[in-house]
Amino acid sequence: MLLQRVLTAVLLVAVLVPALLATHPLPFAALTLLMLAAAGWEWARLNGWSGARAIALGAAVALTCGAGWWAGWAAAAPVWLWWLAVLAWVAGGAIALRGGPTAWPHLPQAMRLVLGWLILCVAWLALAAAKQRGVGFVLSALCVVWAADIAAYFGGRRFGRRKLAPSISPGKSWEGVWSGMLGVAVLAVAWLAAESAWPALGPSVFSSVLAAAGPVGLVAAVVCLCGLSVVGDLLESLAKRAVGAKDSSRLLPGHGGVLDRVDALLPVLPAVMALAVG
């Protein structure tokens, strides 16, 4: 299993890094669109569709995102789209998590499928828009989630006492959440220092928020982004637990599915764009 995880991670890095560093936005957009379309297929399977119908949802994600790219929304989407997505995540996430795994299957299937389609499309548009703001910006957005996840894992293992959502994800604790926030705060300070020393890195999420909202705004942004990453993770865990699935699929040997790797990013990406552009 460990060898599978390592080999898959190496392959993903080998494909993702050249696309991320490419001067033209199309390679990164195409690669991430393929990944989010696969996540659409996984979401359909977690919510009762299989076979051609599940593939159709993945195709719908790809076509909708492609239409957004053609319309120029990857470069200049309206600001209200990002804020609407953030509000929907806060309100909808709270309702879904309160209901828990037992309530999830009782929601209309069409609602759950459309919800996944919208979440994935908006997240991809935000990711494509972040890339167009520069490599430093999109990489710092990704690192927010990665740092929060890593710090929460180790902080939760060491200090975890109070369960966060035992019916959805028994391994998560409030201490892990606080550790994740601390980890992102440390990342923000380190990134700002590196950005100041090497301006060639380009603007990051952290410097953009700092310039717009000051130090207090940056602290609030770190807290909010970490909170949203937890909501994204828990929502996917809820959908899996409702159907008794361990992973969203086996597309990534040793890692599970695409949704298992991007769940926390889905609410964070539109939030990053909302904070960056106003």
Summary of the structure (lengths in Angstrom):
residues: 278
radius of gyration: 18.0
end to end distance: 44.0
largest distance: 53.5
contacts: 945
relative contact order: 0.15
helix: 81%
strand: 4%
